[in-house]
Amino acid sequence: MSRSSTAALRPRLPSPLADVDDDRFARHGVRLLLKRDDLIHPDLIGNKWRKLAPNLAAAQGRALVTFGGAYSNHLRATAAAGRLLGVPTLGIVRGHELADRPLNPSLTRCTADGMRLHFIDRSTYREKGDPAVLAALLDAASAADSFVVPEGGSNALAVRGCAELGRELQDHADVVGLACGTGGTLAGLAAGLSPGQRAIGVSVLKGDFLTADVRALQEEAFGGPRGDWRVEERFHFGGYARVPAELAAFADDFEQRHGLPVERLYVAKMLYALVALTEAGAFAPDTTLAAVISGAPFEDAQSSTSR
């Protein structure tokens, strides 16, 4: 698959940058911008486009294999890319017990887009990074010659693709906030920013591993650290896909204020964190803060507890 083939998908780049009036920021002297990566492409939304496009180019038409949970945005995006470009796709799904259950709306969308699903047990899924385990998985799924894209799409190719997001924000913001799952978007974004700009990645997962993961991705992609960034770990709301009432109410309110559909699993946590940080005085007056809207709501996925 050539770069011209992925360009034929007609992404909207650079994505729009909207100035919004929100008193929770304005009263602290902070200007809020929304980087609307959710408008890049109707099927390959936000960082999914930025991560997948370089991988699609590298695959050169080979079948794609990737990984995810039952409500994975990445699985849906990969399936959509396969449909649009005529490339076979295989999704290796965490949770062998799901094989005998009716497909949820997210996995149903994947199969409608032509993705073949292969369910595996959770312990094997955790070991998928081991070359021997991966080889056995691919062999069992009759996919030994396929191009493998990691869970969440985060690899060196994806990180370098996400650097363009940072370059699009040069000269527009002092601080950039975004939600983080696997860390690939943050790793690339930070590398693309100008000196003096900084990035805050809001982790949607429990644990303190993401900083090390971002460092490793930058090492793989660029040979060393790049940019000024940090991971904010206090706003996961209990872990991946946890959407308690407080967060849901916040997202509803943000939608009403700005007419923006707010994706709950990632974007809502990032926006909540930026409001809380602003109110805590984390940003000096006259700071321009850009929030990356990296995804859009999908049916009932927001109430899922699966990753």
Steps between C-alpha positions, in 0.01 A plus 500: 500500500663824390471839664297612201253220575449622856469857370210374288304465825483882495577594859425853616846625586602706678204442728303810605603707801204669673511780757234440766364724775489316832486699823672224698816583303440868422473606865853368552631683194531178298394486136356164392536358150353170379714310250227314312678182400160331522425665163796352309300213348154355575636145544865556598449755773769709664812323613377183329570662164834639614611159632357277228596694186877434530435137590272456200771643278760265648271197462492550120171318456573208734225381734495683834493335842443698816379464859237644732224451750133460427439873463831600345491819293820380336342174381212691342733744328719220363195316370375817333839561339497147363156549351588835343828376350401144417748347747415189708502560877516273803421613852640293787258572784572473871255263671452146375166487680364756252521251214174332604307822569311727263725772362467841659440805273872577476603152387195481276627811323838334459353193334272713282817669372646161415724438799549138601500459881715258696432480876773400746520458875613792711824345625617430144395851400728647766793307348436604139816713498713187534622408147433130551148563632428741215624250241277230647200734500552596138544138401183394685307779325642414155662844483873424502575728203298797622623845604465536879383826656524503882212561739393862480706541184800635691832415336788702358313559174195629687707722728669665205157545340369670813787750492304678228234580759762689698619683192143608424486660846829690478449872564138440609519387864723510805370173646332208324282249686396159371371169629739204513445126484817345358702823481577505127319823425669684787841367396456635148317820585771612743765440235318723253455799731731801497742583783304677773183301440409211728258208495294340778377147442202406718514128565166319480654194669593417857870464572826687463640314197406743225794738544743214442298383200512846340874519555544157340290601199705816450819296524366260236375776269767769540793340678443698819272740689324780317306804619366621834224271625361328806232246582218603736381188687230638733198506270439140391175484705565144609661362186438441135136530389384610846250782460358589842210740537725799568686454173182436301344818643813698410490368142129582469568854620791548259281383213232751594749784536678445169283279278776239487421129534742385771645149485496373860781243525783732393397854411276566801778407743744729320261796499412442868871495585566826315216675684625368835861597427395847388295555814797381709721768344714264291506743207624857521272784385524563124564130433349363180390143563413264213293190574530222241158349423632163395179302466123508469225308682404157368156358581505340846877450519526776757327290763726200441741360754708322231816625339 
